[in-house]
Amino acid sequence: MHRVLAFINPKLSTRNVGDLFIEDAVKRILSYDAAESIDIDPRQPITDQHIAEINRCDAAVIVGTNLWYRQLARPGRWCFTAEQLKAIRVPIIPLGVGTTRHVGEDNAFDDDTLRQLRIIHDSCHQASVRDERTREALAEAGIRNVTLTGCPTLYRSLAAQWTMRPLDSERPVGVSPSRMNSFPVRATPYSALGVQPYRRENHVALTVRKGQRRNVRSLVQILQRKRFTLTVAAQQDKDRFLGWGIPWFAPSVPTLYRYDLAPYVDLVERSFGAIGCRLHGNMFHLSHGNPAVFLANCSRAESYCQTYGLPYYYCPDHESLTAEQLNEAVERLADRGEYARFAERYAHFHRVLGDTLVANGLEHRLKQAEPAKQLARRAA
């Protein structure tokens, strides 16, 4: 009998598509009683009724996003109080939660945040974090029952091993794409932008943020010179600045922003890869075998890429990367050798994530790695 879960789910009152990616992945990975399970929005005021509903479930799962800030409790971010957390009688299990630290910031938490984090972690067998910096921050706070699993978004495909999806030109004649692809996506019968699908050889998804405007505009010029076509995969309304353009100076770039998973899945299917500033947007492409290069403005993407051996460039908002760095970033996107270590780390943390879920009594749908083929021994 599947367990009834209370999802502590930031996606409910946000228009950030990244939270949609995370929720979708968590609910694909976990096997649970979908009819009886509930969602609780931590960004809105929490009532006694909410606590009672959680206590009728078997466990509460914090849907992994960026929550472990220096100050956790803030309207629109996290509205649980320490007293409310203490009133929850079922395990509270963080799943792939991360922290954010900017240049010069240490790993400290304020007193209320530290108290809440200890209540949460004391309630569960093993908590799951997104990256090494998050694990370090919790360890410095004296919280030890923490396992580094990565973000659930990376394991959306459920596949136990990562391989780069083949280009259209690499598919053998007579073999269907579905048989070649270890990371199936749910194809949609339409293109996200109302045009015919691009060939995967030359179309790139660009993930952006306003603080990286100069870098992003330079990246657009480099990609266009290399004859790539582009779609901006916006995650927030403020990411749409390239869709407006500046006549004769900076032409507009086709931009996707919709609080709906289907067009982003469609974009994965028809893209060569992803490059840019959004951690979960790039991760969504990686989850289905597309390469990705990251521009990291803080510890989120920096620590994640260091943990997984992914190509990245550290650049705080409103600072500029050189033309040489941005050209190199595009070259690394197409270099299969850049992703060899990542494939090893992917397989390792896939196993760790599965073990962590089981240790917390959570059923999952993650696929098992195929056993290595044994060579037949020759008769003496």
JOHU-V29409 format. One record per pair of residues at least 24 apart in sequence whose ideal C-beta (glycine too) atoms are under 8 Angstrom apart, sorted by sequence separation. I is the first residue (numbers start at 1). J is the second residue. D is the distance in Angstrom with one decimal. If there is no record, write none. Layout:
i: <I,I>
j: <J,J>
d: <D,D>
This chain:
i: <117,118,121,159,204,206,208,230,231,232,277,286,5,42,118,121,157,202,203,204,205,206,207,217,231,279,94,107,117,157,202,203,204,205,206,207,208,216,295,5,12,67,92,94,114,157,202,203,204,205,206,311,4,5,13,60,92,109,157,203,205,207,210,213,2,3,4,12,14,68,107,209,210,310,2,3,7,9,13,60,62,64,67,68,69,82,94,97,107,209,220,2,6,7,9,10,12,13,30,59,60,62,64,66,67,68,69,85,92,93,97,98,168,198,208,210,233,1,4,5,6,7,8,9,10,12,43,55,58,59,60,61,62,63,64,65,66,91,92,96,97,98,101,108,109,168,169,309,310,4,5,6,7,9,10,43,46,51,55,57,59,60,62,64,65,66,82,86,90,91,94,95,96,97,98,107,108,167,168,208,217,220,309,6,8,43,45,46,54,55,59,61,64,66,82,85,91,93,94,96,99,107,167,208,233,295,308,26,42,43,44,46,55,62,70,81,85,88,93,94,98,99,165,309,42,43,51,54,80,98,101,206,231,293,309,26,42,51,72,82,97,293,308,26,42,46,70,71,85,99,193,307,308,70,71,73,192,239,293,23,70,72,73,231,293,22,68,71,72,233,292,308,22,71,291,22,70,73,233,235,291,19,69,72,228,68,72,233,235,291,19,235,6,18,206,291,6,233,291,68,6,4,5,8,11,223,4,5,6,7,8,10,96,98,3,4,5,6,7,8,9,95,96,275,3,5,6,8,10,96,275,3,5,7,96,219,286,10,95,96,219,62,275,216,273,68,193,216,272,273,205,215,272,193,205,64,192,212,212,64,68,192,205,203,204,207,203,204,205,206,207,208,209,26,68,197,203,204,205,206,207,208,209,26,68,200,202,204,205,206,207,208,192,199,200,201,204,205,207,192,197,198,200,197,198,22,188,192,207,188,191,192,207,186,190,205,188,187,188,186,187,191,185,205,215,188,187,185,212,6,8,185,205,212,211,64,64,209,215,222,218,228,185,212,218,183,184,214,222,226,167,183,212,215,218,222,183,211,214,215,182,211,219,223,181,209,218,222,219,215,219,29,165,162,165,164,165,25,26,29,163,164,25,29,153,162,164,25,28,151,156,22,25,29,151,154,204,22,25,28,153,157,22,25,153,156,157,21,24,151,154,155,156,157,154,153,21,151,150,150,150,148,133,131,131,133,134,133,132,131,164,131,130,132,131,132,164,131,162,162,163,162,161,162,161,162,161,160,161,160,159,160,154,103,154,155,102,101,102,100,101,155,100,150,99,100,149,148,152,98,149,150,148,149,147,98,160,149,158,160,158,159,160,161,147,158,160,161,160,155,103,102,17,18,17,16,17,16,15,15,128,128,126,126,66,125,126,125,124,125,24,20,17,21,17,20,17,21,15,17,22,21,18,21,18,18,21,25,18,21,17,93,91,93,91,59,61,59,58,59,29,30,29,32,32,30,31,30,31,30,31,29,30,29,28,29,5,3,3,3,2>
j: <141,142,145,183,228,230,232,254,255,256,301,310,30,67,143,146,182,227,228,229,230,231,232,242,256,304,120,133,143,183,228,229,230,231,232,233,234,242,321,32,39,94,119,121,141,184,229,230,231,232,233,338,32,33,41,88,120,137,185,231,233,235,238,241,31,32,33,41,43,97,136,238,239,339,32,33,37,39,43,90,92,94,97,98,99,112,124,127,137,239,250,33,37,38,40,41,43,44,61,90,91,93,95,97,98,99,100,116,123,124,128,129,199,229,239,241,264,33,36,37,38,39,40,41,42,44,75,87,90,91,92,93,94,95,96,97,98,123,124,128,129,130,133,140,141,200,201,341,342,37,38,39,40,42,43,76,79,84,88,90,92,93,95,97,98,99,115,119,123,124,127,128,129,130,131,140,141,200,201,241,250,253,342,40,42,77,79,80,88,89,93,95,98,100,116,119,125,127,128,130,133,141,201,242,267,329,342,61,77,78,79,81,90,97,105,116,120,123,128,129,133,134,200,344,78,79,87,90,116,134,137,242,267,329,345,63,79,88,109,119,134,330,345,64,80,84,108,109,123,137,231,345,346,109,110,112,231,278,332,63,110,112,113,271,333,63,109,112,113,274,333,349,64,113,333,65,113,116,276,278,334,63,113,116,272,113,117,278,280,336,65,281,53,65,253,338,54,281,339,117,57,56,57,60,63,275,57,58,59,60,61,63,149,151,57,58,59,60,61,62,63,149,150,329,58,60,61,63,65,151,330,59,61,63,152,275,342,67,152,153,276,120,333,276,333,129,254,277,333,334,267,277,334,256,268,128,256,276,277,130,134,258,271,270,271,274,271,272,273,274,275,276,277,95,137,266,272,273,274,275,276,277,278,96,138,270,272,274,275,276,277,278,263,270,271,272,275,276,278,264,269,270,272,270,271,96,262,266,281,263,266,267,282,262,266,281,265,265,266,265,266,270,265,285,295,269,269,268,295,90,92,269,290,297,297,151,152,297,315,323,320,330,288,315,321,287,288,318,326,330,272,288,317,320,323,327,289,317,320,321,289,318,326,330,289,317,326,330,329,326,330,152,288,286,289,289,290,151,152,155,289,290,152,156,280,289,291,153,156,279,284,151,154,158,280,283,333,152,155,158,283,287,153,156,284,287,288,153,156,283,286,287,288,289,287,287,156,304,304,307,308,307,299,299,300,302,303,303,303,303,336,304,304,306,306,307,339,307,339,342,343,343,343,346,346,347,347,347,350,350,350,351,346,298,349,350,298,298,299,298,299,353,299,349,299,300,349,349,353,300,352,353,352,353,352,304,366,356,365,367,366,367,368,369,356,367,369,370,370,366,316,316,234,235,235,235,236,236,236,237,353,356,356,359,300,359,360,360,360,361,261,259,257,261,258,261,259,264,259,264,280,280,278,281,279,280,283,287,281,284,281,360,360,362,361,360,362,361,361,362,353,357,357,362,363,362,363,363,364,364,365,364,365,365,365,366,362,361,362,363,363>
d: <6.5,7.9,5.7,5.7,4.8,5.3,5.8,6.9,7.2,6.7,7.7,7.8,7.0,8.0,6.6,7.2,7.7,6.3,6.9,7.4,7.8,7.0,7.8,7.6,5.7,6.2,6.4,7.6,6.2,4.4,5.4,4.9,5.6,5.7,5.0,5.4,6.9,6.9,7.3,4.8,5.9,8.0,7.9,7.7,5.8,6.9,5.9,7.4,7.8,7.9,6.8,5.1,7.1,7.6,5.2,6.3,4.9,7.4,7.9,7.1,4.6,7.1,5.3,6.6,6.0,5.6,4.8,3.9,6.8,5.7,6.0,8.0,7.2,7.8,5.2,6.5,6.8,4.5,5.0,5.9,6.7,7.0,5.1,6.6,6.7,6.7,7.5,7.6,3.8,6.3,7.9,4.3,7.1,7.1,6.7,7.3,7.4,5.8,7.2,5.2,7.0,6.8,4.7,7.7,7.5,4.2,6.1,5.9,4.6,4.6,7.3,6.6,5.6,5.7,5.2,6.3,6.4,7.7,4.5,4.5,5.2,4.8,5.5,6.5,6.0,7.7,8.0,7.9,6.3,4.7,4.7,5.2,4.4,6.5,2.9,6.8,5.0,5.3,5.9,5.4,6.0,3.6,6.5,7.6,5.9,5.4,6.4,3.5,5.4,5.4,7.8,7.7,7.0,7.6,5.8,5.4,5.3,5.8,6.4,6.0,7.7,6.8,6.2,4.9,7.5,7.2,4.9,5.8,7.8,4.5,4.5,5.0,7.0,6.5,5.9,5.0,8.0,5.6,6.4,7.5,6.1,6.1,4.9,5.7,5.2,6.3,5.3,5.3,5.5,5.1,5.9,5.4,7.2,5.5,5.2,4.5,7.1,6.8,6.0,5.0,6.3,7.8,5.4,6.4,6.0,7.6,5.3,7.0,7.9,7.2,6.1,7.5,6.2,5.9,7.5,7.9,6.3,7.0,7.5,7.2,8.0,4.5,7.6,7.6,5.2,6.6,5.1,6.6,7.0,4.9,7.5,7.7,5.9,4.9,5.4,5.1,6.1,6.2,7.4,6.0,7.1,7.7,4.6,6.9,6.0,5.4,6.4,7.9,7.9,5.1,6.7,7.1,7.1,5.7,5.2,5.8,7.3,7.7,5.5,5.4,6.0,7.3,6.9,7.5,4.9,5.9,7.6,7.7,4.0,7.0,7.4,7.6,5.7,5.9,5.5,5.5,6.8,7.0,8.0,5.3,7.4,7.9,7.3,5.8,7.3,7.8,7.3,7.4,7.2,7.9,5.7,5.5,6.8,7.5,7.2,7.3,4.3,5.2,6.0,7.0,4.3,7.5,5.8,5.8,6.9,7.8,4.7,6.6,7.3,7.8,6.7,6.6,6.0,7.2,7.9,5.2,5.7,4.3,5.5,4.5,4.7,7.9,6.6,6.4,4.1,7.3,7.2,6.3,5.1,4.5,7.0,6.5,5.4,5.5,4.8,6.9,7.9,7.5,6.2,7.8,7.3,7.5,5.5,6.8,5.1,7.9,5.4,7.2,7.7,7.7,5.5,7.9,7.7,6.7,7.6,7.1,5.3,7.8,4.8,6.3,6.1,7.9,4.7,6.0,6.3,6.0,5.2,5.6,7.3,7.5,7.4,5.6,4.5,6.1,6.7,8.0,5.7,6.2,4.2,6.3,3.4,5.7,6.7,7.8,7.3,6.4,6.6,7.0,7.7,5.0,5.7,7.2,3.5,8.0,6.5,6.3,6.2,7.9,3.6,7.5,7.4,5.2,5.2,4.2,7.6,7.5,5.1,4.7,3.9,7.3,6.4,5.4,5.7,7.7,7.2,7.5,6.5,7.8,4.6,5.5,7.4,7.3,5.2,6.2,6.1,7.9,5.9,5.3,6.0,7.5,7.6,5.0,8.0,6.5,6.2,5.8,5.6,7.0,6.4,7.6,7.7,8.0,5.0,7.1,7.6,7.0,7.6,7.9,5.5,6.4,7.5,4.0,6.3,6.1,6.7,5.8,3.8,2.8,5.2,5.3,6.4,5.7,5.4,6.3,6.9,7.4,5.5,5.7,7.4,6.9,7.6,5.7,7.0,7.7,3.7,5.6,6.1,7.8,4.8,6.1,6.1,7.6,4.1,7.9,5.3,6.8,6.0,4.6,6.0,7.9,7.1,6.9,7.8,6.8,7.1,5.2,7.5,6.2,6.5,6.7,4.6,5.4,5.4,4.3,6.0,4.2,5.5,5.0,6.8,6.2,6.1,6.7,7.2,7.6,5.3,6.2,7.6,7.4,7.8,7.2,7.0,6.9,4.7,7.9,7.6,7.7,7.2,3.6,5.4,4.0,5.9,4.5,6.5,6.5,7.7,4.9,6.1,4.8,7.7,6.8,6.9,4.6,7.0,4.0,7.2,7.0,5.3,6.5,7.8,5.5,8.0,7.8,7.1,7.9,7.9,6.1,5.0,6.6,7.3,5.5,4.1,6.4,6.0,4.4,6.9,5.4,5.8,7.2,7.7,6.1,5.3,6.7,7.2,4.1,6.2,7.7,7.1,5.5,5.7,4.8,5.5,5.8,6.0,6.1,4.8,5.1,4.0,7.9,7.4,6.5,5.6,7.0,7.5,4.9,4.2,5.7,7.4,5.4,6.7,6.5,7.0,5.3,5.4,5.0,6.2,5.3,6.0,5.2,6.1,7.7,5.7,6.5,7.5,7.6,7.8,6.0,6.4,7.5,5.8,6.8,6.4,4.8,6.6,7.5,7.3,3.8,7.4,7.3,6.6,5.0,7.4,5.1,6.6,7.1,7.7,7.2,7.5,6.9,7.8,7.0,7.8,7.3,7.7,7.8,7.0,6.0,4.0,7.0,5.9,5.8,5.4,5.4,7.4,6.0,6.8,6.1,7.9,7.2,7.0,6.9,6.5>
